[in-house]
Amino acid sequence: MSAPVVRAKFRVMAIEPAQNADPNNVFTTIRMIPVWEQEGVNRTWSKATPSGELKISITNPEAIDKFDLGKEYFLDFTPAD
């Protein structure tokens, strides 16, 4: 596998547990925004203040537990060919 084409750093701004009409269908929405850096990895894809938002709904409890409010995570964009 080749190296990532773009690497961005995002910070978790919200962790929102929810469920739909089925009480067994529990999920969590994770909302993240890009981190602004004077120097560092985010300067490679956004020379000025980065803007955007990532929202994902996760149903796997083990995956949900990997995210912490306020913590920063790398997001790698690679071609899916």
mmCIF file of the N, C-alpha and C atoms, coordinates in Angstrom:
data_MODEL
# 
_entry.id   MODEL 
# 
loop_
_atom_site.group_PDB 
_atom_site.id 
_atom_site.type_symbol 
_atom_site.label_atom_id 
_atom_site.label_alt_id 
_atom_site.label_comp_id 
_atom_site.label_asym_id 
_atom_site.label_entity_id 
_atom_site.label_seq_id 
_atom_site.pdbx_PDB_ins_code 
_atom_site.Cartn_x 
_atom_site.Cartn_y 
_atom_site.Cartn_z 
_atom_site.occupancy 
_atom_site.B_iso_or_equiv 
_atom_site.pdbx_formal_charge 
_atom_site.auth_seq_id 
_atom_site.auth_comp_id 
_atom_site.auth_asym_id 
_atom_site.auth_atom_id 
_atom_site.pdbx_PDB_model_num 
ATOM 1   N N  . MET A 1 1  ? 0.841   -1.174 0.000  1.00 0.00 ? 1  MET A N  1 
ATOM 2   C CA . MET A 1 1  ? 0.000   0.000  0.000  1.00 0.00 ? 1  MET A CA 1 
ATOM 3   C C  . MET A 1 1  ? 0.886   1.236  0.000  1.00 0.00 ? 1  MET A C  1 
ATOM 4   N N  . SER A 1 2  ? 0.547   2.206  -0.809 1.00 0.00 ? 2  SER A N  1 
ATOM 5   C CA . SER A 1 2  ? 1.349   3.415  -0.891 1.00 0.00 ? 2  SER A CA 1 
ATOM 6   C C  . SER A 1 2  ? 1.034   4.368  0.256  1.00 0.00 ? 2  SER A C  1 
ATOM 7   N N  . ALA A 1 3  ? 1.915   5.349  0.442  1.00 0.00 ? 3  ALA A N  1 
ATOM 8   C CA . ALA A 1 3  ? 1.749   6.336  1.513  1.00 0.00 ? 3  ALA A CA 1 
ATOM 9   C C  . ALA A 1 3  ? 0.515   7.198  1.263  1.00 0.00 ? 3  ALA A C  1 
ATOM 10  N N  . PRO A 1 4  ? -0.057  7.789  2.323  1.00 0.00 ? 4  PRO A N  1 
ATOM 11  C CA . PRO A 1 4  ? -1.229  8.655  2.162  1.00 0.00 ? 4  PRO A CA 1 
ATOM 12  C C  . PRO A 1 4  ? -0.943  9.826  1.225  1.00 0.00 ? 4  PRO A C  1 
ATOM 13  N N  . VAL A 1 5  ? -1.935  10.189 0.451  1.00 0.00 ? 5  VAL A N  1 
ATOM 14  C CA . VAL A 1 5  ? -1.810  11.337 -0.431 1.00 0.00 ? 5  VAL A CA 1 
ATOM 15  C C  . VAL A 1 5  ? -1.959  12.618 0.381  1.00 0.00 ? 5  VAL A C  1 
ATOM 16  N N  . VAL A 1 6  ? -2.922  12.646 1.275  1.00 0.00 ? 6  VAL A N  1 
ATOM 17  C CA . VAL A 1 6  ? -3.162  13.813 2.137  1.00 0.00 ? 6  VAL A CA 1 
ATOM 18  C C  . VAL A 1 6  ? -3.397  13.322 3.561  1.00 0.00 ? 6  VAL A C  1 
ATOM 19  N N  . ARG A 1 7  ? -2.738  13.961 4.520  1.00 0.00 ? 7  ARG A N  1 
ATOM 20  C CA . ARG A 1 7  ? -2.958  13.641 5.937  1.00 0.00 ? 7  ARG A CA 1 
ATOM 21  C C  . ARG A 1 7  ? -3.434  14.913 6.613  1.00 0.00 ? 7  ARG A C  1 
ATOM 22  N N  . ALA A 1 8  ? -4.555  14.817 7.319  1.00 0.00 ? 8  ALA A N  1 
ATOM 23  C CA . ALA A 1 8  ? -5.130  15.962 8.019  1.00 0.00 ? 8  ALA A CA 1 
ATOM 24  C C  . ALA A 1 8  ? -5.323  15.600 9.485  1.00 0.00 ? 8  ALA A C  1 
ATOM 25  N N  . LYS A 1 9  ? -5.270  16.615 10.336 1.00 0.00 ? 9  LYS A N  1 
ATOM 26  C CA . LYS A 1 9  ? -5.493  16.398 11.764 1.00 0.00 ? 9  LYS A CA 1 
ATOM 27  C C  . LYS A 1 9  ? -6.838  17.013 12.132 1.00 0.00 ? 9  LYS A C  1 
ATOM 28  N N  . PHE A 1 10 ? -7.685  16.209 12.790 1.00 0.00 ? 10 PHE A N  1 
ATOM 29  C CA . PHE A 1 10 ? -9.017  16.652 13.202 1.00 0.00 ? 10 PHE A CA 1 
ATOM 30  C C  . PHE A 1 10 ? -9.171  16.499 14.712 1.00 0.00 ? 10 PHE A C  1 
ATOM 31  N N  . ARG A 1 11 ? -9.988  17.366 15.310 1.00 0.00 ? 11 ARG A N  1 
ATOM 32  C CA . ARG A 1 11 ? -10.273 17.318 16.744 1.00 0.00 ? 11 ARG A CA 1 
ATOM 33  C C  . ARG A 1 11 ? -11.738 16.945 16.950 1.00 0.00 ? 11 ARG A C  1 
ATOM 34  N N  . VAL A 1 12 ? -11.978 16.042 17.903 1.00 0.00 ? 12 VAL A N  1 
ATOM 35  C CA . VAL A 1 12 ? -13.353 15.640 18.234 1.00 0.00 ? 12 VAL A CA 1 
ATOM 36  C C  . VAL A 1 12 ? -14.018 16.772 19.005 1.00 0.00 ? 12 VAL A C  1 
ATOM 37  N N  . MET A 1 13 ? -15.102 17.275 18.454 1.00 0.00 ? 13 MET A N  1 
ATOM 38  C CA . MET A 1 13 ? -15.845 18.373 19.076 1.00 0.00 ? 13 MET A CA 1 
ATOM 39  C C  . MET A 1 13 ? -17.123 17.904 19.756 1.00 0.00 ? 13 MET A C  1 
ATOM 40  N N  . ALA A 1 14 ? -17.641 16.745 19.339 1.00 0.00 ? 14 ALA A N  1 
ATOM 41  C CA . ALA A 1 14 ? -18.879 16.236 19.956 1.00 0.00 ? 14 ALA A CA 1 
ATOM 42  C C  . ALA A 1 14 ? -18.938 14.728 19.805 1.00 0.00 ? 14 ALA A C  1 
ATOM 43  N N  . ILE A 1 15 ? -19.438 14.087 20.842 1.00 0.00 ? 15 ILE A N  1 
ATOM 44  C CA . ILE A 1 15 ? -19.731 12.651 20.832 1.00 0.00 ? 15 ILE A CA 1 
ATOM 45  C C  . ILE A 1 15 ? -21.183 12.544 21.288 1.00 0.00 ? 15 ILE A C  1 
ATOM 46  N N  . GLU A 1 16 ? -22.068 12.150 20.359 1.00 0.00 ? 16 GLU A N  1 
ATOM 47  C CA . GLU A 1 16 ? -23.503 12.205 20.602 1.00 0.00 ? 16 GLU A CA 1 
ATOM 48  C C  . GLU A 1 16 ? -24.145 10.822 20.506 1.00 0.00 ? 16 GLU A C  1 
ATOM 49  N N  . PRO A 1 17 ? -24.357 10.149 21.645 1.00 0.00 ? 17 PRO A N  1 
ATOM 50  C CA . PRO A 1 17 ? -25.049 8.847  21.618 1.00 0.00 ? 17 PRO A CA 1 
ATOM 51  C C  . PRO A 1 17 ? -26.514 9.045  21.219 1.00 0.00 ? 17 PRO A C  1 
ATOM 52  N N  . ALA A 1 18 ? -27.065 8.063  20.498 1.00 0.00 ? 18 ALA A N  1 
ATOM 53  C CA . ALA A 1 18 ? -28.460 8.151  20.056 1.00 0.00 ? 18 ALA A CA 1 
ATOM 54  C C  . ALA A 1 18 ? -28.981 6.754  19.757 1.00 0.00 ? 18 ALA A C  1 
ATOM 55  N N  . GLN A 1 19 ? -30.257 6.694  19.465 1.00 0.00 ? 19 GLN A N  1 
ATOM 56  C CA . GLN A 1 19 ? -30.852 5.450  18.981 1.00 0.00 ? 19 GLN A CA 1 
ATOM 57  C C  . GLN A 1 19 ? -32.071 5.811  18.168 1.00 0.00 ? 19 GLN A C  1 
ATOM 58  N N  . ASN A 1 20 ? -32.473 4.896  17.296 1.00 0.00 ? 20 ASN A N  1 
ATOM 59  C CA . ASN A 1 20 ? -33.689 5.141  16.530 1.00 0.00 ? 20 ASN A CA 1 
ATOM 60  C C  . ASN A 1 20 ? -34.852 4.421  17.213 1.00 0.00 ? 20 ASN A C  1 
ATOM 61  N N  . ALA A 1 21 ? -35.930 4.167  16.509 1.00 0.00 ? 21 ALA A N  1 
ATOM 62  C CA . ALA A 1 21 ? -37.116 3.551  17.109 1.00 0.00 ? 21 ALA A CA 1 
ATOM 63  C C  . ALA A 1 21 ? -36.827 2.155  17.668 1.00 0.00 ? 21 ALA A C  1 
ATOM 64  N N  . ASP A 1 22 ? -35.845 1.477  17.122 1.00 0.00 ? 22 ASP A N  1 
ATOM 65  C CA . ASP A 1 22 ? -35.461 0.150  17.605 1.00 0.00 ? 22 ASP A CA 1 
ATOM 66  C C  . ASP A 1 22 ? -34.468 0.305  18.752 1.00 0.00 ? 22 ASP A C  1 
ATOM 67  N N  . PRO A 1 23 ? -34.825 -0.065 19.988 1.00 0.00 ? 23 PRO A N  1 
ATOM 68  C CA . PRO A 1 23 ? -33.924 0.132  21.129 1.00 0.00 ? 23 PRO A CA 1 
ATOM 69  C C  . PRO A 1 23 ? -32.618 -0.655 21.023 1.00 0.00 ? 23 PRO A C  1 
ATOM 70  N N  . ASN A 1 24 ? -32.573 -1.628 20.122 1.00 0.00 ? 24 ASN A N  1 
ATOM 71  C CA . ASN A 1 24 ? -31.340 -2.386 19.919 1.00 0.00 ? 24 ASN A CA 1 
ATOM 72  C C  . ASN A 1 24 ? -30.406 -1.720 18.909 1.00 0.00 ? 24 ASN A C  1 
ATOM 73  N N  . ASN A 1 25 ? -30.900 -0.689 18.247 1.00 0.00 ? 25 ASN A N  1 
ATOM 74  C CA . ASN A 1 25 ? -30.102 -0.002 17.228 1.00 0.00 ? 25 ASN A CA 1 
ATOM 75  C C  . ASN A 1 25 ? -29.510 1.277  17.828 1.00 0.00 ? 25 ASN A C  1 
ATOM 76  N N  . VAL A 1 26 ? -28.497 1.117  18.658 1.00 0.00 ? 26 VAL A N  1 
ATOM 77  C CA . VAL A 1 26 ? -27.833 2.236  19.308 1.00 0.00 ? 26 VAL A CA 1 
ATOM 78  C C  . VAL A 1 26 ? -26.637 2.646  18.458 1.00 0.00 ? 26 VAL A C  1 
ATOM 79  N N  . PHE A 1 27 ? -26.422 3.940  18.332 1.00 0.00 ? 27 PHE A N  1 
ATOM 80  C CA . PHE A 1 27 ? -25.273 4.431  17.579 1.00 0.00 ? 27 PHE A CA 1 
ATOM 81  C C  . PHE A 1 27 ? -24.776 5.725  18.199 1.00 0.00 ? 27 PHE A C  1 
ATOM 82  N N  . THR A 1 28 ? -23.613 6.138  17.792 1.00 0.00 ? 28 THR A N  1 
ATOM 83  C CA . THR A 1 28 ? -23.022 7.389  18.270 1.00 0.00 ? 28 THR A CA 1 
ATOM 84  C C  . THR A 1 28 ? -22.534 8.181  17.078 1.00 0.00 ? 28 THR A C  1 
ATOM 85  N N  . THR A 1 29 ? -22.821 9.472  17.076 1.00 0.00 ? 29 THR A N  1 
ATOM 86  C CA . THR A 1 29 ? -22.309 10.353 16.038 1.00 0.00 ? 29 THR A CA 1 
ATOM 87  C C  . THR A 1 29 ? -21.088 11.080 16.591 1.00 0.00 ? 29 THR A C  1 
ATOM 88  N N  . ILE A 1 30 ? -19.997 11.004 15.848 1.00 0.00 ? 30 ILE A N  1 
ATOM 89  C CA . ILE A 1 30 ? -18.758 11.692 16.199 1.00 0.00 ? 30 ILE A CA 1 
ATOM 90  C C  . ILE A 1 30 ? -18.618 12.875 15.247 1.00 0.00 ? 30 ILE A C  1 
ATOM 91  N N  . ARG A 1 31 ? -18.454 14.088 15.801 1.00 0.00 ? 31 ARG A N  1 
ATOM 92  C CA . ARG A 1 31 ? -18.287 15.289 14.974 1.00 0.00 ? 31 ARG A CA 1 
ATOM 93  C C  . ARG A 1 31 ? -16.883 15.830 15.202 1.00 0.00 ? 31 ARG A C  1 
ATOM 94  N N  . MET A 1 32 ? -16.163 16.047 14.092 1.00 0.00 ? 32 MET A N  1 
ATOM 95  C CA . MET A 1 32 ? -14.783 16.510 14.165 1.00 0.00 ? 32 MET A CA 1 
ATOM 96  C C  . MET A 1 32 ? -14.576 17.719 13.247 1.00 0.00 ? 32 MET A C  1 
ATOM 97  N N  . ILE A 1 33 ? -13.638 18.587 13.628 1.00 0.00 ? 33 ILE A N  1 
ATOM 98  C CA . ILE A 1 33 ? -13.261 19.719 12.788 1.00 0.00 ? 33 ILE A CA 1 
ATOM 99  C C  . ILE A 1 33 ? -11.741 19.710 12.607 1.00 0.00 ? 33 ILE A C  1 
ATOM 100 N N  . PRO A 1 34 ? -11.243 20.301 11.494 1.00 0.00 ? 34 PRO A N  1 
ATOM 101 C CA . PRO A 1 34 ? -9.805  20.320 11.274 1.00 0.00 ? 34 PRO A CA 1 
ATOM 102 C C  . PRO A 1 34 ? -9.095  21.222 12.275 1.00 0.00 ? 34 PRO A C  1 
ATOM 103 N N  . VAL A 1 35 ? -7.865  20.853 12.580 1.00 0.00 ? 35 VAL A N  1 
ATOM 104 C CA . VAL A 1 35 ? -7.030  21.595 13.530 1.00 0.00 ? 35 VAL A CA 1 
ATOM 105 C C  . VAL A 1 35 ? -6.192  22.599 12.756 1.00 0.00 ? 35 VAL A C  1 
ATOM 106 N N  . TRP A 1 36 ? -6.141  23.824 13.237 1.00 0.00 ? 36 TRP A N  1 
ATOM 107 C CA . TRP A 1 36 ? -5.255  24.820 12.641 1.00 0.00 ? 36 TRP A CA 1 
ATOM 108 C C  . TRP A 1 36 ? -3.909  24.739 13.333 1.00 0.00 ? 36 TRP A C  1 
ATOM 109 N N  . GLU A 1 37 ? -2.850  24.788 12.547 1.00 0.00 ? 37 GLU A N  1 
ATOM 110 C CA . GLU A 1 37 ? -1.503  24.727 13.098 1.00 0.00 ? 37 GLU A CA 1 
ATOM 111 C C  . GLU A 1 37 ? -0.622  25.779 12.444 1.00 0.00 ? 37 GLU A C  1 
ATOM 112 N N  . GLN A 1 38 ? 0.211   26.421 13.243 1.00 0.00 ? 38 GLN A N  1 
ATOM 113 C CA . GLN A 1 38 ? 1.203   27.353 12.718 1.00 0.00 ? 38 GLN A CA 1 
ATOM 114 C C  . GLN A 1 38 ? 2.202   26.587 11.855 1.00 0.00 ? 38 GLN A C  1 
ATOM 115 N N  . GLU A 1 39 ? 2.605   25.429 12.343 1.00 0.00 ? 39 GLU A N  1 
ATOM 116 C CA . GLU A 1 39 ? 3.476   24.507 11.611 1.00 0.00 ? 39 GLU A CA 1 
ATOM 117 C C  . GLU A 1 39 ? 2.934   23.116 11.860 1.00 0.00 ? 39 GLU A C  1 
ATOM 118 N N  . GLY A 1 40 ? 3.259   22.170 11.007 1.00 0.00 ? 40 GLY A N  1 
ATOM 119 C CA . GLY A 1 40 ? 2.837   20.810 11.246 1.00 0.00 ? 40 GLY A CA 1 
ATOM 120 C C  . GLY A 1 40 ? 2.096   20.202 10.079 1.00 0.00 ? 40 GLY A C  1 
ATOM 121 N N  . VAL A 1 41 ? 1.502   19.052 10.336 1.00 0.00 ? 41 VAL A N  1 
ATOM 122 C CA . VAL A 1 41 ? 0.904   18.262 9.267  1.00 0.00 ? 41 VAL A CA 1 
ATOM 123 C C  . VAL A 1 41 ? -0.239  18.982 8.561  1.00 0.00 ? 41 VAL A C  1 
ATOM 124 N N  . ASN A 1 42 ? -1.055  19.740 9.256  1.00 0.00 ? 42 ASN A N  1 
ATOM 125 C CA . ASN A 1 42 ? -2.186  20.382 8.596  1.00 0.00 ? 42 ASN A CA 1 
ATOM 126 C C  . ASN A 1 42 ? -1.760  21.494 7.645  1.00 0.00 ? 42 ASN A C  1 
ATOM 127 N N  . ARG A 1 43 ? -0.564  22.025 7.809  1.00 0.00 ? 43 ARG A N  1 
ATOM 128 C CA . ARG A 1 43 ? -0.067  23.039 6.872  1.00 0.00 ? 43 ARG A CA 1 
ATOM 129 C C  . ARG A 1 43 ? 0.213   22.435 5.501  1.00 0.00 ? 43 ARG A C  1 
ATOM 130 N N  . THR A 1 44 ? 0.327   21.109 5.414  1.00 0.00 ? 44 THR A N  1 
ATOM 131 C CA . THR A 1 44 ? 0.590   20.485 4.120  1.00 0.00 ? 44 THR A CA 1 
ATOM 132 C C  . THR A 1 44 ? -0.639  20.468 3.216  1.00 0.00 ? 44 THR A C  1 
ATOM 133 N N  . TRP A 1 45 ? -1.832  20.586 3.779  1.00 0.00 ? 45 TRP A N  1 
ATOM 134 C CA . TRP A 1 45 ? -3.037  20.579 2.947  1.00 0.00 ? 45 TRP A CA 1 
ATOM 135 C C  . TRP A 1 45 ? -3.855  21.861 3.067  1.00 0.00 ? 45 TRP A C  1 
ATOM 136 N N  . SER A 1 46 ? -3.577  22.679 4.064  1.00 0.00 ? 46 SER A N  1 
ATOM 137 C CA . SER A 1 46 ? -4.324  23.926 4.226  1.00 0.00 ? 46 SER A CA 1 
ATOM 138 C C  . SER A 1 46 ? -3.382  25.014 4.724  1.00 0.00 ? 46 SER A C  1 
ATOM 139 N N  . LYS A 1 47 ? -2.950  25.875 3.816  1.00 0.00 ? 47 LYS A N  1 
ATOM 140 C CA . LYS A 1 47 ? -1.982  26.912 4.186  1.00 0.00 ? 47 LYS A CA 1 
ATOM 141 C C  . LYS A 1 47 ? -2.598  27.979 5.083  1.00 0.00 ? 47 LYS A C  1 
ATOM 142 N N  . ALA A 1 48 ? -3.895  28.195 4.950  1.00 0.00 ? 48 ALA A N  1 
ATOM 143 C CA . ALA A 1 48 ? -4.588  29.157 5.817  1.00 0.00 ? 48 ALA A CA 1 
ATOM 144 C C  . ALA A 1 48 ? -5.437  28.354 6.795  1.00 0.00 ? 48 ALA A C  1 
ATOM 145 N N  . THR A 1 49 ? -6.286  29.027 7.513  1.00 0.00 ? 49 THR A N  1 
ATOM 146 C CA . THR A 1 49 ? -7.134  28.357 8.501  1.00 0.00 ? 49 THR A CA 1 
ATOM 147 C C  . THR A 1 49 ? -7.998  27.305 7.819  1.00 0.00 ? 49 THR A C  1 
ATOM 148 N N  . PRO A 1 50 ? -7.832  26.029 8.176  1.00 0.00 ? 50 PRO A N  1 
ATOM 149 C CA . PRO A 1 50 ? -8.649  24.992 7.540  1.00 0.00 ? 50 PRO A CA 1 
ATOM 150 C C  . PRO A 1 50 ? -10.103 25.094 7.997  1.00 0.00 ? 50 PRO A C  1 
ATOM 151 N N  . SER A 1 51 ? -10.990 24.698 7.120  1.00 0.00 ? 51 SER A N  1 
ATOM 152 C CA . SER A 1 51 ? -12.405 24.753 7.432  1.00 0.00 ? 51 SER A CA 1 
ATOM 153 C C  . SER A 1 51 ? -13.042 23.443 7.003  1.00 0.00 ? 51 SER A C  1 
ATOM 154 N N  . GLY A 1 52 ? -14.019 22.994 7.737  1.00 0.00 ? 52 GLY A N  1 
ATOM 155 C CA . GLY A 1 52 ? -14.722 21.780 7.359  1.00 0.00 ? 52 GLY A CA 1 
ATOM 156 C C  . GLY A 1 52 ? -15.246 21.057 8.577  1.00 0.00 ? 52 GLY A C  1 
ATOM 157 N N  . GLU A 1 53 ? -15.892 19.951 8.323  1.00 0.00 ? 53 GLU A N  1 
ATOM 158 C CA . GLU A 1 53 ? -16.436 19.136 9.406  1.00 0.00 ? 53 GLU A CA 1 
ATOM 159 C C  . GLU A 1 53 ? -16.559 17.700 8.921  1.00 0.00 ? 53 GLU A C  1 
ATOM 160 N N  . LEU A 1 54 ? -16.292 16.772 9.810  1.00 0.00 ? 54 LEU A N  1 
ATOM 161 C CA . LEU A 1 54 ? -16.493 15.358 9.541  1.00 0.00 ? 54 LEU A CA 1 
ATOM 162 C C  . LEU A 1 54 ? -17.496 14.860 10.564 1.00 0.00 ? 54 LEU A C  1 
ATOM 163 N N  . LYS A 1 55 ? -18.569 14.227 10.080 1.00 0.00 ? 55 LYS A N  1 
ATOM 164 C CA . LYS A 1 55 ? -19.563 13.630 10.963 1.00 0.00 ? 55 LYS A CA 1 
ATOM 165 C C  . LYS A 1 55 ? -19.725 12.185 10.554 1.00 0.00 ? 55 LYS A C  1 
ATOM 166 N N  . ILE A 1 56 ? -19.523 11.281 11.523 1.00 0.00 ? 56 ILE A N  1 
ATOM 167 C CA . ILE A 1 56 ? -19.697 9.865  11.240 1.00 0.00 ? 56 ILE A CA 1 
ATOM 168 C C  . ILE A 1 56 ? -20.583 9.245  12.314 1.00 0.00 ? 56 ILE A C  1 
ATOM 169 N N  . SER A 1 57 ? -21.439 8.345  11.896 1.00 0.00 ? 57 SER A N  1 
ATOM 170 C CA . SER A 1 57 ? -22.266 7.587  12.835 1.00 0.00 ? 57 SER A CA 1 
ATOM 171 C C  . SER A 1 57 ? -21.668 6.192  12.947 1.00 0.00 ? 57 SER A C  1 
ATOM 172 N N  . ILE A 1 58 ? -21.396 5.767  14.172 1.00 0.00 ? 58 ILE A N  1 
ATOM 173 C CA . ILE A 1 58 ? -20.730 4.501  14.427 1.00 0.00 ? 58 ILE A CA 1 
ATOM 174 C C  . ILE A 1 58 ? -21.652 3.614  15.259 1.00 0.00 ? 58 ILE A C  1 
ATOM 175 N N  . THR A 1 59 ? -21.767 2.340  14.864 1.00 0.00 ? 59 THR A N  1 
ATOM 176 C CA . THR A 1 59 ? -22.613 1.403  15.598 1.00 0.00 ? 59 THR A CA 1 
ATOM 177 C C  . THR A 1 59 ? -21.812 0.355  16.355 1.00 0.00 ? 59 THR A C  1 
ATOM 178 N N  . ASN A 1 60 ? -20.515 0.295  16.145 1.00 0.00 ? 60 ASN A N  1 
ATOM 179 C CA . ASN A 1 60 ? -19.660 -0.679 16.814 1.00 0.00 ? 60 ASN A CA 1 
ATOM 180 C C  . ASN A 1 60 ? -19.136 -0.080 18.122 1.00 0.00 ? 60 ASN A C  1 
ATOM 181 N N  . PRO A 1 61 ? -19.565 -0.597 19.285 1.00 0.00 ? 61 PRO A N  1 
ATOM 182 C CA . PRO A 1 61 ? -19.132 -0.033 20.573 1.00 0.00 ? 61 PRO A CA 1 
ATOM 183 C C  . PRO A 1 61 ? -17.617 0.020  20.752 1.00 0.00 ? 61 PRO A C  1 
ATOM 184 N N  . GLU A 1 62 ? -16.911 -0.983 20.232 1.00 0.00 ? 62 GLU A N  1 
ATOM 185 C CA . GLU A 1 62 ? -15.450 -0.981 20.348 1.00 0.00 ? 62 GLU A CA 1 
ATOM 186 C C  . GLU A 1 62 ? -14.834 0.171  19.562 1.00 0.00 ? 62 GLU A C  1 
ATOM 187 N N  . ALA A 1 63 ? -15.401 0.497  18.415 1.00 0.00 ? 63 ALA A N  1 
ATOM 188 C CA . ALA A 1 63 ? -14.908 1.630  17.619 1.00 0.00 ? 63 ALA A CA 1 
ATOM 189 C C  . ALA A 1 63 ? -15.265 2.953  18.292 1.00 0.00 ? 63 ALA A C  1 
ATOM 190 N N  . ILE A 1 64 ? -16.461 3.054  18.844 1.00 0.00 ? 64 ILE A N  1 
ATOM 191 C CA . ILE A 1 64 ? -16.889 4.278  19.527 1.00 0.00 ? 64 ILE A CA 1 
ATOM 192 C C  . ILE A 1 64 ? -15.933 4.609  20.663 1.00 0.00 ? 64 ILE A C  1 
ATOM 193 N N  . ASP A 1 65 ? -15.510 3.590  21.391 1.00 0.00 ? 65 ASP A N  1 
ATOM 194 C CA . ASP A 1 65 ? -14.622 3.790  22.543 1.00 0.00 ? 65 ASP A CA 1 
ATOM 195 C C  . ASP A 1 65 ? -13.240 4.297  22.157 1.00 0.00 ? 65 ASP A C  1 
ATOM 196 N N  . LYS A 1 66 ? -12.888 4.274  20.878 1.00 0.00 ? 66 LYS A N  1 
ATOM 197 C CA . LYS A 1 66 ? -11.574 4.753  20.426 1.00 0.00 ? 66 LYS A CA 1 
ATOM 198 C C  . LYS A 1 66 ? -11.516 6.274  20.351 1.00 0.00 ? 66 LYS A C  1 
ATOM 199 N N  . PHE A 1 67 ? -12.655 6.956  20.446 1.00 0.00 ? 67 PHE A N  1 
ATOM 200 C CA . PHE A 1 67 ? -12.713 8.416  20.310 1.00 0.00 ? 67 PHE A CA 1 
ATOM 201 C C  . PHE A 1 67 ? -12.934 9.080  21.662 1.00 0.00 ? 67 PHE A C  1 
ATOM 202 N N  . ASP A 1 68 ? -12.204 10.164 21.903 1.00 0.00 ? 68 ASP A N  1 
ATOM 203 C CA . ASP A 1 68 ? -12.334 10.944 23.131 1.00 0.00 ? 68 ASP A CA 1 
ATOM 204 C C  . ASP A 1 68 ? -12.596 12.406 22.783 1.00 0.00 ? 68 ASP A C  1 
ATOM 205 N N  . LEU A 1 69 ? -13.522 13.007 23.496 1.00 0.00 ? 69 LEU A N  1 
ATOM 206 C CA . LEU A 1 69 ? -13.860 14.411 23.287 1.00 0.00 ? 69 LEU A CA 1 
ATOM 207 C C  . LEU A 1 69 ? -12.624 15.282 23.481 1.00 0.00 ? 69 LEU A C  1 
ATOM 208 N N  . GLY A 1 70 ? -12.361 16.170 22.522 1.00 0.00 ? 70 GLY A N  1 
ATOM 209 C CA . GLY A 1 70 ? -11.233 17.088 22.596 1.00 0.00 ? 70 GLY A CA 1 
ATOM 210 C C  . GLY A 1 70 ? -9.921  16.528 22.083 1.00 0.00 ? 70 GLY A C  1 
ATOM 211 N N  . LYS A 1 71 ? -9.852  15.237 21.851 1.00 0.00 ? 71 LYS A N  1 
ATOM 212 C CA . LYS A 1 71 ? -8.614  14.618 21.375 1.00 0.00 ? 71 LYS A CA 1 
ATOM 213 C C  . LYS A 1 71 ? -8.483  14.807 19.862 1.00 0.00 ? 71 LYS A C  1 
ATOM 214 N N  . GLU A 1 72 ? -7.238  14.849 19.394 1.00 0.00 ? 72 GLU A N  1 
ATOM 215 C CA . GLU A 1 72 ? -6.963  15.022 17.968 1.00 0.00 ? 72 GLU A CA 1 
ATOM 216 C C  . GLU A 1 72 ? -6.587  13.694 17.338 1.00 0.00 ? 72 GLU A C  1 
ATOM 217 N N  . TYR A 1 73 ? -7.017  13.518 16.075 1.00 0.00 ? 73 TYR A N  1 
ATOM 218 C CA . TYR A 1 73 ? -6.779  12.288 15.335 1.00 0.00 ? 73 TYR A CA 1 
ATOM 219 C C  . TYR A 1 73 ? -6.343  12.631 13.920 1.00 0.00 ? 73 TYR A C  1 
ATOM 220 N N  . PHE A 1 74 ? -5.505  11.774 13.334 1.00 0.00 ? 74 PHE A N  1 
ATOM 221 C CA . PHE A 1 74 ? -5.135  11.924 11.948 1.00 0.00 ? 74 PHE A CA 1 
ATOM 222 C C  . PHE A 1 74 ? -6.169  11.270 11.060 1.00 0.00 ? 74 PHE A C  1 
ATOM 223 N N  . LEU A 1 75 ? -6.433  11.904 9.940  1.00 0.00 ? 75 LEU A N  1 
ATOM 224 C CA . LEU A 1 75 ? -7.336  11.370 8.917  1.00 0.00 ? 75 LEU A CA 1 
ATOM 225 C C  . LEU A 1 75 ? -6.539  11.327 7.626  1.00 0.00 ? 75 LEU A C  1 
ATOM 226 N N  . ASP A 1 76 ? -6.324  10.124 7.107  1.00 0.00 ? 76 ASP A N  1 
ATOM 227 C CA . ASP A 1 76 ? -5.540  9.949  5.897  1.00 0.00 ? 76 ASP A CA 1 
ATOM 228 C C  . ASP A 1 76 ? -6.458  9.727  4.706  1.00 0.00 ? 76 ASP A C  1 
ATOM 229 N N  . PHE A 1 77 ? -6.213  10.477 3.618  1.00 0.00 ? 77 PHE A N  1 
ATOM 230 C CA . PHE A 1 77 ? -6.966  10.335 2.385  1.00 0.00 ? 77 PHE A CA 1 
ATOM 231 C C  . PHE A 1 77 ? -6.056  9.652  1.366  1.00 0.00 ? 77 PHE A C  1 
ATOM 232 N N  . THR A 1 78 ? -6.428  8.439  0.995  1.00 0.00 ? 78 THR A N  1 
ATOM 233 C CA . THR A 1 78 ? -5.681  7.699  -0.012 1.00 0.00 ? 78 THR A CA 1 
ATOM 234 C C  . THR A 1 78 ? -6.666  7.215  -1.077 1.00 0.00 ? 78 THR A C  1 
ATOM 235 N N  . PRO A 1 79 ? -6.210  7.084  -2.297 1.00 0.00 ? 79 PRO A N  1 
ATOM 236 C CA . PRO A 1 79 ? -7.107  6.575  -3.339 1.00 0.00 ? 79 PRO A CA 1 
ATOM 237 C C  . PRO A 1 79 ? -7.613  5.178  -2.982 1.00 0.00 ? 79 PRO A C  1 
ATOM 238 N N  . ALA A 1 80 ? -8.852  4.901  -3.317 1.00 0.00 ? 80 ALA A N  1 
ATOM 239 C CA . ALA A 1 80 ? -9.461  3.611  -2.995 1.00 0.00 ? 80 ALA A CA 1 
ATOM 240 C C  . ALA A 1 80 ? -9.510  2.700  -4.221 1.00 0.00 ? 80 ALA A C  1 
ATOM 241 N N  . ASP A 1 81 ? -8.595  2.902  -5.151 1.00 0.00 ? 81 ASP A N  1 
ATOM 242 C CA . ASP A 1 81 ? -8.592  2.068  -6.370 1.00 0.00 ? 81 ASP A CA 1 
ATOM 243 C C  . ASP A 1 81 ? -8.369  0.614  -6.025 1.00 0.00 ? 81 ASP A C  1 
# 
